[in-house]
Amino acid sequence: MSTQQQDTGTTPGLPSIHPDTQIGHVHLKVSDLQRAIDFYRDAFGFDVMERMGNSAAFLSAGGYHHHLGLNTWESRGGRPPAPGSTGLYHFAILYPTRKELARALKRLIDHGVPIDGASDHGVSEAIYLHDPDGNGIEIYRDRPREEWPRDANGNIAMVTEWLDLRDLLAELER
C-alpha cells in the first residue's frame, strides 16, 4: 500500500472555492531591499509603485497597486533558510502567451540570471530560478484547457518532461 494518498475533491458537504478566485500578490522577506528591487525591476521588468524608505517596496506589472511586495522588516541582512527547513518553495508568475514567456526568458538570460530548470508539464511550460535571497520563482504559461492531457477517466494527467528552451526562444522569431 502506498504511503502517499491523493486528496481529490472537496470536503463532503462543503462547497469548493469559487473557480474565479485568484491569488493577488506575494510578499517576500529580503535581506537587501535595493538588491531585490534591482533584481525584480531589471531582470523581470516590474515597475516600482511605492517605496517605504529602506524597509519595503511594492512592484507591479501593468499599473496594479502591487503584485510583489518586498520587505526587510524581519530579514534585513538575513540569510536564506537552510535546506530542510520550511518556508516558500516558489511562487509563480503567469505569462499570457508562449511568446511573452520566451521574452521573459530572454530578458533573464540577458541579465545573467541563472536558470535552475525547465519543464513541460503538459498543462503548462515552466522555467525555474531563484532570486538573490534564495526565493524560488517559477515563470510559466498555461496551455489552453482543451489541450491539457487527460487520463482515461477525464482527469488532468500532468507530466514533467524536458522543455526545449531553444524552441521556446525561437518563438521570438516567429
N, C-alpha and C positions, 0 to 999 in steps of 0.2 A: 504494500500500500504506500502511496506517495505521501511524503510529509508536507508537500505543497498542495494547497487546495485553492481552487479558483472560486471567488465570490462573484456570482453573476446575478444581476437584477437588483431589486431594492429590498429593503426590509418589508416583510409582509405587513400589509395594512397602512404603509406609509408611502406617499407619492414620491416619485423621482424629482430631482431638482429640475426646474424649468429648462427646456432644451436651448433657449436663447441666452442662458446665463453665461457670462464671460468673467474671466479674471482680469481685473482692471489695471493693476500696476504691481511692481516689485520694488521693495526697499532692501538695499544691501548695506551691510556694515562694511566699511572700508577702512584701511589704515591711513591712507593719504588721500585726502579729498581731491586735491588738484590733479594728482596722477590718475585717479579714477575718472574725473571729468574729462581729462585729455584723452583717455582710452575710449570712452563711450562716445565722445564728440567726434574725435578724429578717425578712429577705426571703424565706427558704425555710422556716423553722421547724425546722431541725436542732437537736438537743439537744447541749449540750457535755457530753461524757462524762468527759473528763480534760483538764487543762491543765498544761503543764510550764513554769511561770513565764512569761517573756516570749518563749519560744523556740518553743513548739509547743502545739497543741491538737488534740483528736480529737473529731469530731462524728458524730452518729448519727441515723438515723431508726428509731424503734421499739425502742430499747434495745440494739441491736447494739454491739459494742465500738467500732467506728468504720467509717463509710462514707467519711468525709472527714478527711484529716489536713492540717493547716495548719502550716507551719513557716517560721522566719526563719533557719535555720541557715546558709544561704549567701546570703540575699537581703535581710536587714534593710536598709531604706532604698533598696533597688534599684529599677530602672526595668523596665517590661515589655520583652520582647525587641523589637528593631526589626523592622519589616516586612521580609520577605525572609530572615529567619533561621529556623533550625529550632527545634523545640520543640512544645509542646502546641497542637494546633489547637482542640480542645474535648474535654470529657468530657461524658457524658450521664447524666441522671437519668431513670430509667424510672418513670413513674407507673402504678398498676394499672388505672385506668379513665379514660375521657374526662372524667368529672365531676371526678376528682381533678386531672387536668391543667388543667381550667378553674379549679379552686380555686387551683392554684399560680399560674396566670397572673394571676388577680385579686389575689392577695397581692403579686406583683411590681409590678403597677400601683399598688396601694395604697401601696407603699413607694417609688414614684417611680423604679423601676429601668427604664432604657431597654431596649426590645426591639429587637434588630438585624434580625430577620426571622422569618418563619414559613412552613413548607412542609408540604404534604400529599405524602407520599412513596408513597402507595398502601398500603404495608405499615404506615405509622405517620403520626402527626401530630406535628410538631416545632416548637418555638419556640427561637430562638437569642438569646443575650445574652452579656455579658461581666461578670466580677466587677471590683472596684475595681483589681485588679492586671493587668487585661487578659486573664485566662484565659478562654477560650471555654467556654461552657456551652450544652448542648442539653437542654431538658426535653421529654419526649415520652411518648406512649403508643403501644403496638403495637396494631394491629387483630388480631382473631383470624386465625390462619394460613389458615383456609378462605376468608377474604376477600382475601387477598393477590393482587394482579394477576399473571397468568402469561402468557407468550407461547405461541405455538402448540406449542412443544416441552415445555411444562410448567415452564419455568424462571421464577424470580421476575423480574418486569418492573417494577422500581421506577421511579417518576416523581418529578419535582419540580414541583409545582403550587402555586398560591396556597392558603393556609389562611385561611379566614374566621374571624378572631378573635372577631367579634361573635357568630357562630353558636356558637363554642366556649364563650364566656361565657354564652350563653343556656342551656347545659347545666345551669347552676346553678339555673335556674328550673324545669327540667323535673322 
